[in-house]
Amino acid sequence: MSTETAVPLRRRSNSLNGHHTNGVAFDGTVPSMENSIVKKTDDGYYANGGGRSKASFLTWTARDAIYVARVHWIPCVFAVGVLFFMGVEYTLQMIPARSEPFDLGFVATRSLNRVLANSPDLNTVLAALNTVFVAMQTTYIVWTWLMEGRPRATISACFMFTCRGILGYSTQLPLPQEFLGSGVDFPVGNVSFFLFYSGHVAGSMIASLDMRRMQRLRLAMLFDILNVLQSIRLLGTRGHYTIDLAVGVGAGILFDTLAGKYEEMMSKRHDLGNGFSLISKDSLVN
């Protein structure tokens, strides 16, 4: 016969509710429906001296499923997406080896590519503006370290560009046939560059995230808008594949997070109450 645990603090956490690990709200109360879920979990997992007797999902009711779909709708949407794209992936015809890669971003910007191909001067102007935007990103990231004494964005950029170089060299994607280069585009001089992933987009994300931390919200919004515009231009000129841009966004967020963890780790190691600083003498010599 199953028994309920008498000590709430030792109660197993329930992944279905949004409360603390004991299934109890911060004020000490448990909503009636969620309480029923906790009791079922306790009955199923702690019966007969603590041995597991029934899987958690077998205790679900229709009401529990509705609760999950209503409260945790975001992962539910992604779960549907998993099923949908499994169907797409397993029924899609693979691109032949001798064919150009299929890129949905190239399809969406086909008209822009034609306009830029027919207007070299316009392509040059947009390339120059994009280079100015890259200079803005670089200036801000370096400024936060040298002038404000906050190295997180600079560390993040170093992490990001190093990993980009490793991945870009490891898998060297072919340049799209419709690529429209410009001597004033960054990197300036029509030099070679890695396609995967976009350093333009990742660098802009790093700068934008730092601006948000410092409550420079309008400047962050400006950088985000310019980042979207540069992404559209990069697709239109075939300077990057869509996957390069999407991973660039993720890379900016990832390496900003890793740089923050690095700062936290170094602050604890050096016992710096005001945070880690690369230009602090204590951080460099202790």
N, C-alpha and C positions, 0 to 999 in steps of 0.2 A: 504493500500500500504506500502510495506517495505521500510525502510530507513536505510542508512548506518550511523553508529555512527561517529560523527565529531571529537571525542577526542580519539586518538590512545591509550592513557594510560588507558582508561576505557574499551577498547576492550576486550572481553572475550578470554581467552587463547584457543588455538587450539591444541588438543592432537596429531594431525597428523604431525605437523611440528617439527623440531628439534631446533627451535629458542626460544627466550625469551617468557615470559608469555603473551606478547601482540601480538605474532605472527610476531614480527618485529626483524630483525637481529640486532646484536650489532652495526652495522654501520648505522642503521636507514633505511635500504632498505628492501623490501620484494620481494622475487623472484616471478615471474609472476604467476606460477602455485599455489604456496602456498598462494599468495594473493587472488586468486580466491576462494580457500578453506575458507579463513578468511571471505571474503565477503558473501559467502553462509551461513556460520555459523551466521554472523551478521544478514543477512536477515531472517534466520530461527528462531533465538532466540530473536531478539529485535524488531520484527515487532509489530505494533499497541501499541505503548507506552511501550514497554519493555516486553510484554507478550510472552511466548514461544508458537510458532505455529507449529514447525516442528522439529523432532528429527535430530540430526546432521548427522547420517549415511544415512538418506534419501536424503541428498544433495550430496552424493558421486557420482563420475563418474568413469568410467573404468580407466581413467588416474589417479584418486586419489588412487584407489586400487593398481595400479601398483606401484605408488610412495611409498605407505606403505610397500608393499612386498619387494621393492628394498632397501629402507632406513632402515626399521625396520624388517629386515629379521630374526633376532634372536628370538624375541617374536613370529613371524609367525611360525618358526620351532617348537617352544614349543607348539603353538596352535595346530599344526598338531599332535604333540605327545600326547596332551590331547585326541584328537579324537581316535588316534590309541590305546592307552592304555585303553580307555573306552571300546573299542571293545574286547580287550584282557581280561580285568577284568570281564566283564559280560558274557563271554563265557567260561572262564577257569573253569575246575573242581577243587573244593576245595580239599585240602589234608585231607584225613581221620584222625580222632582223634587219632587212634592208630598207625599211620604211622610216620616215621621220617620226619622232615621238609625238603622241597625241597630248595636247595641252589645252585644257578648257579655257585658261586665261588667254591663250593665243586666239582662240575662236572668238572670245568676247571682245578682243581688242583688234580684230582684223581690219576694221575701217580705220582705226587710228594708225595702224602700221602702214596702210596705203597712203594716208595723208602725209605722214612723216617721210615716206619714201619719195613722194612727189615734191616735198618741200624741204630740201636739205638745210636751208637757212633756219627754218623753224626747228628742225631737229637739233641744230647746233645751239640755238638759244635755250631750248629746254635742257640740253645736256649741260650747258654752262650754269643754269640755275640749279640743277641738281648737284653740281660740284660745289656751288656756294652752300647748299644745304648740308652737304657732307662736312664742309669746313665749319659750319655752325655747330654740328654735333661734336666734332673733334675739339673745338675751342671750349665748349661748355664742359665736356668730360674732363679735359685737362685742367680747366679753371677750378673745378670743384676740389681738385687735389692741391694744386699749387697755391691757390689764393684763399680757399675756404678751409683747407686742411681736412677735407673729407675724401678719402681715397677710394671709397666703395665703387663709384662709377668707373674710375680708372682701372681698378683691379678687375672689375667685370669685363671691361673692354679688352684687357690683356688676355683674360681667360678665353673670351669669345673668339678673338682673331687667331689665337694660337690653335684652338680646336678647329676653327674653320679651315686653317691651312692644312692641318692633318687630314681632315675629311675631304677637302677639295682636291688634295693631291692623291689621296687613296682611290677615289672614284672620279675620274676626269670625264665629265659629260661632254658630248659633242656640241659645238656652237650651232644654234639654229640657223637654217638656211636663209631665213628672212632677217637676220641680224642687221641692225642699222647702227654702225659705230660712229663715233665722233672724237676728234682729237682733243676736245675740251671736256669730255666726259671723264669722271673719276673712275679708275686711275687715268690721269691725263697722259695723252700721247699714243692712244691706240695700242697700249701694251696688253699682254695677255693677262687673264684673271681667272679665278676659280668661279665656276657657276654655283656650286653648292657649298654653303648656302649664302644668302644675301647679307653681306656685311653692312650695306646701306641701311637695310631694314632693322637689323639687330642693333646697330649702333644708335639708331634713332630711338628704339625701344628703351635701351639702357638710359639714354639721356632723359626721356620722358618719365620713366619710373623714378629717377632721382628728383626730377622737378616736382612730382607728386608728393614724394616724401617731405620735401621742403615747402609744401603748400604753394608752389608756383603753378597754380592750376591753369591759368590762362596761357602761360608759356608752354605747358605740357600739352594743352589742347591744340595749340598752334603746331607743335612738332608732330602730333598725331595726324593732323590734317595734311601736313606736308609729306608725312610718311605714306599716307594713302595715295596722294598724288604722284609721288615718286614711284610707288609700286605699279600704278597704272601705266606710267611712262615706261618703266622697265619691261613690262609685258608688251607694250606697244612697239618698242624697239627690239624686242626679243633678247634683251640683255640678261634676263633671268627667266627660268621656268617658274610656274606657279608654286611648285613644291619648294623652290629656293626661298621664295618670299614668305611662305607659311612657316617654314622651319626657322627663318630669320626672326620672326616674331617670337616663336617659342624659345629660341636660343637667347634672345635678349632677356626674357623673363627668367630663364634657367640660370644664366650666368650672373645676373643681378642677385638672385637668391643665394647662389654659391658664394659670391663675394661677401654678402652679408653674413653668412655663416663663418667665413674665414675671419672677418673682422671680429665677430663675437668670440671665436676661438682664441684669437691673438689677444683680445682684451682680457680674457680670463687668465691666459698664460702670463701676461705681463702685469696683471692686476691693475689695469688702467681704468679708473672710475669714469673718466670722460670719454672712453672709447679709444679704439686703436687708431693711430695716425702714422702714416709712412714718413711724414716729415718731422715727427717728434723725436727728439734725441733719446728719450727714454725707450721708445719703441725700437730704435735702431741698435742700441748698444746693450740693453738689458736682456 
